[in-house]
Amino acid sequence: MTSRTRPRARFFREPFDDLVAAMDAQVARTPNPWQAFVIVILAGAAAWWIYVPVHELLHALGCVMTGGSVGELQIAPRYGGTLLARVFPFVVGHSDYAGRLSGFDTKGSDWIYLATDVMPYVLTVLIGVPLLKACAHGGRPALLGPAFVLALAPFYSVTGDYYEMGSIITTRVLGALSGTGLPPFRSDDVIQLVADVFTQPAQFGIAGGSTIAAAVLIIAAGLAFGVLLAFATYAAGARFWDSFRARMAP
């Protein structure tokens, strides 16, 4: 393997290698693997319940901090949406999703749009990935559950936030190259977007089979870029952990 290939392989393999190492240390090599596994699952479920509303509130914070405004943030009642609606005037205690920033204004700025999407994943970089890497050393199964939730968030958000990030970038590039404006294929739910393209093509200005094919290619490009961004987020967390350990070393 060449020196140029190793960093590329690490970029894509590191999340899986870290996951295997953590599972091995916290579950497989413990005296009671089943008990440890149950602890991981329960701790992960508790972390998920807390993470969902925090994640959505960080979307709102990212938007406001960079100059945008927030009109409506939906959070399902099972994740505390009803309670949070009493605290934050822009929160609505219902959602078809676990949570969704459904009303926000980026002032036409893609930088604000990207910041809105990216903000929750600061937790992945600063807490999630370092925690998962720390779990490669045994004796902390209760930490592995939250580590799963935070460190792997970019990957289970590939069809949501990360597609949206990828689509912001790819549609901006395509718009600049074509000079005809931005293609209308930005969404925080790529599965629903694809369904809408085929069932309501007129909504996207699609008139025939060739334009549907072009739409699919544009969406696929956004999704591919989103996947790369997910791995890049994890890599940023890994490098942050490496830097932290180097500073703490005697």
NORWOFEN-V26492 format. One record per residue. N is the residue number from 0. PHI is phi in radians with two decimals (none if undefined). Layout:
[[N,PHI] [N,PHI]]
This chain:
[[0,none] [1,-1.39] [2,-1.13] [3,-1.32] [4,-1.35] [5,-1.04] [6,-1.03] [7,-1.16] [8,-1.14] [9,-1.10] [10,-0.95] [11,-1.57] [12,-1.57] [13,-0.98] [14,-1.04] [15,-1.24] [16,-1.10] [17,-1.16] [18,-1.11] [19,-1.11] [20,-1.09] [21,-1.19] [22,-1.12] [23,-1.12] [24,-1.28] [25,-1.60] [26,-2.19] [27,-1.08] [28,-1.73] [29,-1.53] [30,-1.06] [31,-2.29] [32,-1.01] [33,-1.14] [34,-1.10] [35,-1.09] [36,-1.10] [37,-1.10] [38,-1.07] [39,-1.04] [40,-1.12] [41,-1.15] [42,-1.16] [43,-1.16] [44,-1.12] [45,-1.13] [46,-1.12] [47,-1.09] [48,-1.09] [49,-1.37] [50,-1.16] [51,-0.96] [52,-1.16] [53,-1.10] [54,-0.99] [55,-1.19] [56,-1.14] [57,-1.22] [58,-1.00] [59,-1.09] [60,-1.11] [61,-1.05] [62,-1.17] [63,-1.20] [64,-1.09] [65,-1.75] [66,1.89] [67,-1.54] [68,-2.41] [69,-2.07] [70,-1.82] [71,-2.62] [72,-2.14] [73,-1.59] [74,-2.36] [75,-1.08] [76,-0.97] [77,-1.17] [78,-1.89] [79,1.50] [80,-1.05] [81,-1.11] [82,-1.19] [83,-1.15] [84,-1.12] [85,-1.37] [86,-1.70] [87,-1.95] [88,-1.12] [89,-1.58] [90,-1.49] [91,-1.98] [92,-1.45] [93,-2.72] [94,-2.94] [95,-1.30] [96,-1.87] [97,-1.04] [98,-2.87] [99,-2.82] [100,-1.43] [101,-1.66] [102,-2.36] [103,-2.65] [104,-2.17] [105,-1.62] [106,1.02] [107,1.37] [108,-1.71] [109,-1.25] [110,-1.14] [111,-1.13] [112,-1.04] [113,-1.15] [114,-1.07] [115,-1.07] [116,-1.24] [117,-1.32] [118,-0.85] [119,-1.08] [120,-1.47] [121,-1.05] [122,-1.12] [123,-1.11] [124,-1.22] [125,-1.52] [126,-2.17] [127,-1.09] [128,-1.15] [129,-1.00] [130,-1.16] [131,-1.13] [132,-1.16] [133,-1.13] [134,-1.29] [135,-1.20] [136,-1.82] [137,-1.20] [138,1.66] [139,-2.34] [140,-1.09] [141,-1.20] [142,-1.49] [143,-1.21] [144,-1.03] [145,-1.06] [146,-1.09] [147,-0.99] [148,-1.07] [149,-1.42] [150,-1.22] [151,-1.66] [152,-0.94] [153,-1.04] [154,-1.38] [155,-1.46] [156,-1.88] [157,-1.06] [158,-1.47] [159,-1.97] [160,-1.03] [161,-1.32] [162,-1.12] [163,-1.06] [164,-1.06] [165,-1.06] [166,-1.26] [167,-1.06] [168,-1.22] [169,-1.20] [170,-1.22] [171,-1.11] [172,-1.13] [173,-1.11] [174,-1.10] [175,-1.18] [176,-1.23] [177,-1.47] [178,1.22] [179,-1.99] [180,1.66] [181,-1.46] [182,-1.08] [183,-1.50] [184,-2.17] [185,-1.69] [186,-2.92] [187,-1.71] [188,-2.59] [189,-1.19] [190,-1.13] [191,-1.16] [192,-1.07] [193,-1.09] [194,-1.05] [195,-1.17] [196,-1.05] [197,-1.47] [198,-1.68] [199,-2.34] [200,-1.05] [201,-1.09] [202,-1.07] [203,-1.89] [204,1.27] [205,-1.65] [206,-2.01] [207,-2.74] [208,-1.10] [209,-1.17] [210,-1.28] [211,-1.14] [212,-1.07] [213,-1.12] [214,-1.09] [215,-1.09] [216,-1.13] [217,-1.12] [218,-1.14] [219,-1.09] [220,-1.12] [221,-1.11] [222,-1.19] [223,-1.08] [224,-1.17] [225,-1.09] [226,-1.08] [227,-1.07] [228,-1.15] [229,-1.10] [230,-1.13] [231,-1.14] [232,-1.10] [233,-1.09] [234,-1.07] [235,-1.10] [236,-1.12] [237,-1.15] [238,-1.22] [239,-1.09] [240,-1.12] [241,-1.06] [242,-1.14] [243,-1.10] [244,-1.11] [245,-1.12] [246,-1.26] [247,-1.47] [248,-1.18] [249,-1.20]]
